Amino acid sequence: MEILGKTDIDFMGKRNIAFMVSGILVSLGFLAIVGILVGWVNLGIDFAGGTAVQLKFDKPLLIAEARKALDAHGLGAAELQEFPQDQKLLVRVKTETTIEEEVSKNIIQAFQTEFPDHGFVVDSSTSIGPTIGKKLQEDALIAVVLSLAGIILYVAVRFEIRFGVSAAIATFHDVLAVLGIYFLLDKEITLLVVTALLTLAGYSLTDTVIVFDRIRENLRQRRREPMTTMINNGINQVLSRTLITTLTVVLVLVPLTLWGGEVLRDFSLALLIGVIIGTYSSIFVASPLLLILPGTVGKLLSGGK
Protein backbone atom coordinates (compact mmCIF):
# COMPACT_ATOMS: atom_id res chain seq x y z
CA MET A 1 0.00 0.00 0.00
CA GLU A 2 1.63 3.26 -1.14
CA ILE A 3 -0.14 6.30 0.23
CA LEU A 4 2.32 8.66 -1.45
CA GLY A 5 3.29 6.77 -4.59
CA LYS A 6 6.74 7.40 -6.01
CA THR A 7 8.42 10.42 -4.40
CA ASP A 8 11.62 12.31 -5.17
CA ILE A 9 12.17 14.47 -2.10
CA ASP A 10 15.62 15.91 -1.40
CA PHE A 11 15.80 15.00 2.28
CA MET A 12 19.56 15.47 2.50
CA GLY A 13 19.21 19.01 1.19
CA LYS A 14 17.21 19.84 4.31
CA ARG A 15 19.59 18.20 6.77
CA ASN A 16 21.01 21.47 8.13
CA ILE A 17 17.53 22.66 9.10
CA ALA A 18 16.84 19.24 10.63
CA PHE A 19 20.09 19.39 12.63
CA MET A 20 19.05 22.78 14.03
CA VAL A 21 15.69 21.36 15.15
CA SER A 22 17.39 18.30 16.61
CA GLY A 23 19.91 20.52 18.39
CA ILE A 24 17.04 22.26 20.19
CA LEU A 25 15.38 18.95 21.12
CA VAL A 26 18.61 17.43 22.39
CA SER A 27 19.42 20.58 24.37
CA LEU A 28 16.05 20.27 26.10
CA GLY A 29 16.91 16.66 26.89
CA PHE A 30 20.24 17.56 28.46
CA LEU A 31 18.50 20.33 30.40
CA ALA A 32 16.06 17.71 31.70
CA ILE A 33 18.96 15.50 32.82
CA VAL A 34 20.51 18.43 34.68
CA GLY A 35 17.08 19.13 36.15
CA ILE A 36 16.84 15.55 37.42
CA LEU A 37 20.24 15.88 39.10
CA VAL A 38 19.45 19.20 40.82
CA GLY A 39 15.78 18.53 41.54
CA TRP A 40 14.07 20.76 38.96
CA VAL A 41 12.20 17.94 37.26
CA ASN A 42 8.75 16.77 38.34
CA LEU A 43 9.75 13.26 39.40
CA GLY A 44 7.04 10.78 40.34
CA ILE A 45 7.05 8.97 43.65
CA ASP A 46 8.81 6.06 41.89
CA PHE A 47 11.97 8.17 41.86
CA ALA A 48 11.38 10.91 44.45
CA GLY A 49 9.85 8.67 47.12
CA GLY A 50 6.37 9.11 48.55
CA THR A 51 2.90 7.66 48.86
CA ALA A 52 0.00 7.23 46.45
CA VAL A 53 -3.45 6.24 47.70
CA GLN A 54 -6.48 5.74 45.45
CA LEU A 55 -9.90 5.87 47.10
CA LYS A 56 -13.30 4.89 45.71
CA PHE A 57 -16.23 6.78 47.27
CA ASP A 58 -19.87 5.76 47.55
CA LYS A 59 -20.93 9.38 46.99
CA PRO A 60 -19.51 12.10 44.70
CA LEU A 61 -16.84 14.24 46.37
CA LEU A 62 -15.71 17.64 45.11
CA ILE A 63 -11.94 17.90 44.69
CA ALA A 64 -11.96 21.30 46.42
CA GLU A 65 -13.52 19.72 49.51
CA ALA A 66 -10.98 16.90 49.45
CA ARG A 67 -8.10 19.39 49.21
CA LYS A 68 -9.50 21.38 52.13
CA ALA A 69 -9.77 18.21 54.25
CA LEU A 70 -6.19 17.18 53.51
CA ASP A 71 -4.93 20.69 54.23
CA ALA A 72 -6.62 20.59 57.63
CA HIS A 73 -4.66 17.42 58.45
CA GLY A 74 -1.26 18.77 57.41
CA LEU A 75 -1.31 17.28 53.90
CA GLY A 76 -1.69 20.49 51.92
CA ALA A 77 1.18 19.52 49.56
CA ALA A 78 -0.71 16.47 48.29
CA GLU A 79 -1.42 16.17 44.56
CA LEU A 80 -5.01 15.21 43.71
CA GLN A 81 -6.40 13.53 40.63
CA GLU A 82 -10.12 12.85 40.40
CA PHE A 83 -12.04 10.35 38.27
CA PRO A 84 -15.65 11.65 38.42
CA GLN A 85 -17.19 8.82 36.41
CA ASP A 86 -15.89 6.18 38.83
CA GLN A 87 -16.10 8.42 41.92
CA LYS A 88 -12.42 7.80 42.59
CA LEU A 89 -9.73 10.09 43.96
CA LEU A 90 -5.98 9.59 43.66
CA VAL A 91 -3.90 11.27 46.37
CA ARG A 92 -0.12 11.50 45.92
CA VAL A 93 2.27 12.87 48.52
CA LYS A 94 6.00 13.14 47.86
CA THR A 95 8.03 12.67 51.02
CA GLU A 96 11.73 12.75 51.90
CA THR A 97 11.39 10.59 54.99
CA THR A 98 11.12 6.86 55.58
CA ILE A 99 7.66 6.89 57.19
CA GLU A 100 5.51 6.65 54.07
CA GLU A 101 3.20 4.20 55.86
CA GLU A 102 2.23 6.98 58.29
CA VAL A 103 1.38 9.25 55.37
CA SER A 104 -0.97 6.63 53.97
CA LYS A 105 -2.70 6.24 57.33
CA ASN A 106 -3.01 10.04 57.67
CA ILE A 107 -4.66 10.32 54.25
CA ILE A 108 -7.23 7.65 55.08
CA GLN A 109 -7.85 9.11 58.53
CA ALA A 110 -8.36 12.60 57.08
CA PHE A 111 -11.22 11.42 54.86
CA GLN A 112 -12.74 9.27 57.58
CA THR A 113 -12.79 12.27 59.93
CA GLU A 114 -13.92 14.99 57.52
CA PHE A 115 -16.42 12.91 55.50
CA PRO A 116 -17.99 10.36 57.86
CA ASP A 117 -21.07 10.08 55.59
CA HIS A 118 -19.02 9.37 52.47
CA GLY A 119 -18.22 5.70 52.58
CA PHE A 120 -15.07 4.73 50.69
CA VAL A 121 -12.69 1.87 50.12
CA VAL A 122 -8.96 1.94 49.42
CA ASP A 123 -8.46 0.76 45.84
CA SER A 124 -4.66 0.83 46.05
CA SER A 125 -1.89 2.16 48.25
CA THR A 126 1.76 2.48 47.21
CA SER A 127 4.69 3.71 49.30
CA ILE A 128 8.27 4.10 48.09
CA GLY A 129 11.13 5.33 50.25
CA PRO A 130 13.68 7.90 48.99
CA THR A 131 16.49 5.32 49.11
CA ILE A 132 14.56 2.98 46.82
CA GLY A 133 13.68 5.95 44.61
CA LYS A 134 17.37 6.80 44.10
CA LYS A 135 18.13 3.15 43.37
CA LEU A 136 15.37 3.16 40.74
CA GLN A 137 16.87 6.31 39.18
CA GLU A 138 20.25 4.58 38.90
CA ASP A 139 18.70 1.39 37.49
CA ALA A 140 16.71 3.39 34.92
CA LEU A 141 19.89 5.17 33.75
CA ILE A 142 21.76 1.87 33.48
CA ALA A 143 18.88 0.36 31.49
CA VAL A 144 18.96 3.21 28.95
CA VAL A 145 22.78 3.08 28.59
CA LEU A 146 22.78 -0.71 28.12
CA SER A 147 20.01 -0.49 25.52
CA LEU A 148 22.03 2.05 23.50
CA ALA A 149 25.15 -0.12 23.74
CA GLY A 150 23.11 -3.08 22.50
CA ILE A 151 21.84 -1.01 19.59
CA ILE A 152 25.36 -0.12 18.48
CA LEU A 153 26.46 -3.76 18.71
CA TYR A 154 23.41 -5.11 16.85
CA VAL A 155 23.50 -2.63 13.97
CA ALA A 156 27.29 -2.84 13.73
CA VAL A 157 27.00 -6.61 13.21
CA ARG A 158 23.93 -6.27 10.98
CA PHE A 159 25.50 -3.58 8.79
CA GLU A 160 28.78 -1.91 9.77
CA ILE A 161 30.08 0.29 12.55
CA ARG A 162 29.14 3.63 11.00
CA PHE A 163 25.53 2.47 10.63
CA GLY A 164 25.57 1.34 14.25
CA VAL A 165 26.90 4.64 15.52
CA SER A 166 24.37 6.57 13.41
CA ALA A 167 21.47 4.45 14.71
CA ALA A 168 22.65 4.82 18.32
CA ILE A 169 22.97 8.60 18.00
CA ALA A 170 19.48 8.80 16.46
CA THR A 171 18.01 6.63 19.24
CA PHE A 172 19.78 8.67 21.92
CA HIS A 173 18.38 11.77 20.19
CA ASP A 174 14.83 10.35 20.41
CA VAL A 175 15.11 9.49 24.10
CA LEU A 176 16.55 12.92 24.95
CA ALA A 177 13.90 14.69 22.85
CA VAL A 178 10.98 12.98 24.61
CA LEU A 179 12.58 13.56 28.01
CA GLY A 180 13.11 17.24 27.14
CA ILE A 181 9.53 17.71 25.95
CA TYR A 182 8.22 16.08 29.14
CA PHE A 183 10.41 18.46 31.14
CA LEU A 184 9.12 21.42 29.13
CA LEU A 185 5.50 20.35 29.73
CA ASP A 186 6.26 19.78 33.43
CA LYS A 187 4.97 16.22 33.09
CA GLU A 188 5.75 13.74 35.84
CA ILE A 189 8.67 11.39 35.14
CA THR A 190 7.76 7.91 36.40
CA LEU A 191 8.87 4.34 35.82
CA LEU A 192 6.15 4.04 33.18
CA VAL A 193 7.72 6.95 31.28
CA VAL A 194 11.11 5.21 31.43
CA THR A 195 9.42 2.06 30.13
CA ALA A 196 8.00 4.12 27.27
CA LEU A 197 11.49 5.51 26.50
CA LEU A 198 12.95 2.01 26.28
CA THR A 199 10.03 0.86 24.12
CA LEU A 200 10.63 3.90 21.93
CA ALA A 201 14.30 2.95 21.57
CA GLY A 202 13.25 -0.39 20.10
CA TYR A 203 10.70 1.17 17.76
CA SER A 204 13.11 3.86 16.58
CA LEU A 205 15.80 1.26 15.91
CA THR A 206 13.42 -0.89 13.85
CA ASP A 207 12.37 2.09 11.76
CA THR A 208 15.98 3.16 11.25
CA VAL A 209 17.08 -0.35 10.23
CA ILE A 210 14.41 -0.45 7.49
CA VAL A 211 15.76 2.80 6.03
CA PHE A 212 19.37 1.67 6.43
CA ASP A 213 18.66 -1.66 4.73
CA ARG A 214 17.41 0.09 1.60
CA ILE A 215 20.34 2.55 1.66
CA ARG A 216 22.82 -0.33 1.95
CA GLU A 217 21.15 -2.07 -0.98
CA ASN A 218 21.54 1.11 -3.06
CA LEU A 219 25.19 1.35 -2.02
CA ARG A 220 25.79 -2.14 -3.40
CA GLN A 221 23.92 -1.68 -6.66
CA ARG A 222 24.75 1.94 -7.54
CA ARG A 223 28.35 2.45 -6.46
CA ARG A 224 28.97 5.24 -8.95
CA GLU A 225 26.13 7.47 -7.76
CA PRO A 226 26.84 10.19 -5.19
CA MET A 227 26.24 9.16 -1.58
CA THR A 228 23.64 11.91 -1.17
CA THR A 229 21.62 10.58 -4.11
CA MET A 230 21.71 7.00 -2.84
CA ILE A 231 20.53 8.03 0.63
CA ASN A 232 17.73 10.18 -0.80
CA ASN A 233 16.63 7.33 -3.06
CA GLY A 234 16.65 4.88 -0.18
CA ILE A 235 14.47 7.11 2.03
CA ASN A 236 12.03 7.84 -0.80
CA GLN A 237 11.69 4.14 -1.61
CA VAL A 238 10.60 3.23 1.94
CA LEU A 239 8.79 6.49 2.76
CA SER A 240 5.27 5.07 2.27
CA ARG A 241 6.11 2.04 4.40
CA THR A 242 7.56 4.25 7.14
CA LEU A 243 4.55 6.59 7.24
CA ILE A 244 2.03 3.72 7.19
CA THR A 245 3.82 2.01 10.09
CA THR A 246 3.87 5.25 12.07
CA LEU A 247 0.21 5.94 11.29
CA THR A 248 -0.94 2.52 12.51
CA VAL A 249 0.92 3.01 15.81
CA VAL A 250 -0.45 6.54 16.21
CA LEU A 251 -4.00 5.25 15.61
CA VAL A 252 -3.54 3.03 18.67
CA LEU A 253 -1.73 5.54 20.89
CA VAL A 254 -4.12 8.48 20.41
CA PRO A 255 -7.15 6.66 21.96
CA LEU A 256 -4.93 5.32 24.76
CA THR A 257 -3.69 8.83 25.49
CA LEU A 258 -7.17 10.37 25.46
CA TRP A 259 -9.22 7.62 27.10
CA GLY A 260 -6.76 5.06 28.48
CA GLY A 261 -7.03 6.30 32.04
CA GLU A 262 -4.52 7.74 34.48
CA VAL A 263 -2.28 4.68 34.55
CA LEU A 264 -1.73 4.51 30.78
CA ARG A 265 -1.90 8.21 29.90
CA ASP A 266 1.71 9.20 30.61
CA PHE A 267 3.04 5.99 29.06
CA SER A 268 1.04 6.35 25.85
CA LEU A 269 1.72 10.11 25.57
CA ALA A 270 5.47 9.51 25.84
CA LEU A 271 5.22 6.81 23.18
CA LEU A 272 3.07 8.99 20.92
CA ILE A 273 5.57 11.85 21.02
CA GLY A 274 8.44 9.39 20.67
CA VAL A 275 7.02 7.56 17.66
CA ILE A 276 6.61 10.83 15.76
CA ILE A 277 10.12 11.98 16.69
CA GLY A 278 11.51 8.50 15.94
CA THR A 279 10.11 8.60 12.41
CA TYR A 280 11.59 12.07 11.94
CA SER A 281 15.00 10.97 13.25
CA SER A 282 15.20 7.92 10.98
CA ILE A 283 14.95 10.26 8.00
CA PHE A 284 16.56 13.49 9.16
CA VAL A 285 19.07 12.37 11.81
CA ALA A 286 20.27 8.79 11.30
CA SER A 287 20.49 8.96 7.50
CA PRO A 288 22.33 12.32 7.22
CA LEU A 289 24.86 11.07 9.79
CA LEU A 290 25.98 8.51 7.19
CA LEU A 291 27.23 11.46 5.14
CA ILE A 292 29.24 12.80 8.07
CA LEU A 293 30.66 9.68 9.72
CA PRO A 294 32.52 8.09 6.74
CA GLY A 295 34.86 11.06 6.45
CA THR A 296 35.48 11.56 10.17
CA VAL A 297 34.41 9.33 13.04
CA GLY A 298 33.15 6.55 10.77
CA LYS A 299 36.51 6.24 8.97
CA LEU A 300 38.34 6.05 12.27
CA LEU A 301 35.97 3.46 13.76
CA SER A 302 35.99 1.29 10.64
CA GLY A 303 39.76 1.04 10.63
CA GLY A 304 40.34 3.62 7.92
CA LYS A 305 38.34 1.75 5.27
N, C-alpha and C positions, 0 to 999 in steps of 0.2 A: 504494500500500500504506500504510494508516494503522494503525500499531501502537497508537496511543492513541485514535483516533477523534476526535470533537469535544471540545476542552478549553476551559475558561474559567478559566484560572489568572491571578491578579492578580500578574504578575511585577513591575510597577512599584511595587506596595505593599511589595515586599521589597528595593527597590533600596538602602536605607540599610544593610541587613545585608550585601548584596553589595559595597557600596563599602568596608565595613570589612574584609571578606575580601580584596578586591583591594588595599586599602591595605597589608595585611600582605605579600601576594605581591610587590607593587611595591617595598616597602621591602627585602625580601630581594634583589631584583634590583639595586637601587642599592648595597646592601652588597656584592654580588658584584662590581660594577664597581669599587668602592673597593678590594676585595680584589685585583682584577687589577692595579690601579695600584700597590699597595704590596707585592704578592707573597704575599698570603694564599691565593690560589686555586690549586688543583691544576691547573696548566697542563700540557698535553701537550708533547711535544718539538717539535710544530709551532710552538708559540709561545715556549716556554722555551729551546729549543735542546737538542740531545742526540743520542743514538744508540739505535736500536732494531734488534736482531738476532733473527731467528727461526731456530731450529735444529730439524732433524728427526733424531731418533736411531734407530739400528737396534735398540737395546734400551731397555726402560723405565728412566727415571731419576727418582729421588725428588727433589722440589723442595728438600727440606732439604739433600740432598747437593749439589745445584747451588748453593744459596746459600752453603754452606760453602766450596765451591771458588772462587766469585767473591770471597768475603771474604778468602780466602788470597792473592788476587792484587790486593788493593787496590780491589775493586769491591763493597764491602759495601753501598753505597747503591743498588745496582741494584734495579729492580722486576721481579719474576718473575711470569709468567703461564703456567701449564702447560695442555696439551691432551692428557690421558692417552690418549684414544682414538686419536689420530694420532701419539702419542709425540713431540709437539712442545713446544718451550719458547721463550717470547718473553722476551727480556731487554731492558729499557729503562733507560738511564742518562741522567739530565739533567746537562748540563755547561754551564759558563759560559765555556768556552774555545773556541778555534777549531781544536782538534785532535781532532775527533770521529772521524776515520779511525783514530787511534791507539787510541781506546776500543774500536772495533769489532775491531781486531786483538787487543787484550788479552782481550776476551771469548772470541774463538775460541781463542786460545792457552791460556787458563785451562782450557777443557774438553778440549783436546787433551792438556794436561799431566796433569790430574787424572783423566781417564777415557780412558786410551789404548785400552781394550777396547771402549768404546762408540763405534762408528762413527757419524758424523753428517755431514749436509750443511747448508749455509747456504741456507735457503729464501728469505730476504730480509734486506737490510741497508739501513737508512736513517739518514742523518746530516744534521742541520740545525744550522747555526751560530746563535749568539744574535742576530747582526745580522739574519739572514734571519727569525728568529723575531719580532723586533720589527716588521719590515716587514710580516709576515703579520698581526700584531695590528692595525696601522694599517689595512691593506687590509680586514680583516674589519669593523672599525668603520665604515669608509667605505661598505662594501657594505650594512650594516644601515641607515645613515642615508639612503643613496640610495634604498633600497627603500621606506622610510617616506615619503620625499618623493614618490616615484612613486605611492604609494597615495593620498596626499592629492590629487594632481593628477588621477588617474584617477577617483576617486569624486566629486571636485568637478565634473568635466566630466559624469560619468554621472548625478549627482543635483544636488547643490548644495554649497556650501562647508561648511555645518554638518555634512552627512553625511560629507564627506571628513575633516574634523577628528575627528569621532567615531570613524570607522573607523580612522584613524591612531593615535589614542590607545588604542583597544582592541588594535590590533596591537602597539603598543609595550608595552602591558600584558602581552600574551602572551609576547613575547620576554623581557621582564624577569622574568616569573614563572618561566619554564623555567630561565633562567640562575640565578635565586635558589634554586630547588629543587636544581639541580645543585650549587651552592655548599654548600647545607645538607647534601646527601648526600656531600659531598667527592668528587664524581665528577670525572674528568679532563676539562678543556675542551680539545677538539682542533678541527681544521679540519672534521672530520665533524660535530661538534656545531654549529658555526657554519652549516654547510650545512643541518642540520636546522632551525635557527632561521629561516633564510631560506625554506626550504620551508614551514615553519609559517606564516610571514607571508603567503604566498600562499594557503594553505588557510584561514586565519582570515579573510582579506579576502573570499574567495569565499563563505564561510558568512555573513559579515556583510552582503554585498551582497544575498543572497537574502532575508534578514530585512528589510533596508532597502527592497527593491523592493516587498514587500508593504505595508510601512508607508506608503510614498509613494503607492501605489495607494489605500489607505484615506484618506489625506489629501486626495486628489483627489475621491473619491466621497462622503465623509462629513465635509464641512467644518464642520458644526455640532456634531459630537461633540467632547468634550474630548480634548485631545492624549493624555492618559494612556490613555483608552479605546481610541483608535485604535492606539496602540503595542501595548497588550496584545492587541488583536484580531489585529494583524499577526503577532505572535510565535506566538500560539495556532494561527493558520491554517497556519503552516509548521513547527510543532513536530515533527510526525511525520516530515516530510522531513528536517529537521535531525538528528534522532536516528538515523534510518535511515542517513543519510550517514556520521555519526560511527561508528555501529556497524560498517559495512562496512570502514571504515579501521582501526578497532581490531582487527577479526578478522584483518587482515593483519599489523598491527604486533605483536600479542602473540606469535605464533609466531616472528617475526623477532627479537624481544627475547629470547625464551627459548632458541631453538635456532639463531639466525642466525649464531652464531660471534662471535669477538672483534671482527672488523672492523666488523660491522653492529650490534653490541649497543648501543653508546653512541648511534649515529645513530637507531636505531629506538626506543630508550627516550626520547630527547629528543622525538621526534615523537609518541610515544604520550602522554606527559605534555602536550605542546603541543596535540594535537588535543582532548583533554578540556578543557583550559583555554580553548582557542579557541572551543569550542562554548558554554562557560559565558559567555565575554566577549561573544559575539554577542548573547546574551539579557540579561545582567545588567550589562554595561559599556557597549557601543556604543549600545544602544537607550535606556537611561536618560539618556545624555548628550544625546540629542535634546531632552529636557525642560529641560536646563540651558542648553545653548548658545544657543537662540533668544533668551533674555532677557538674555544677557550677551555672551560672546565671539562666539556665532553672529550676533547682531544687528550687532555691530561689523564682523565679517568680511564679512557679506553686504551692507554698505553701508547699514545701518539699515532694511532691508526687513523 
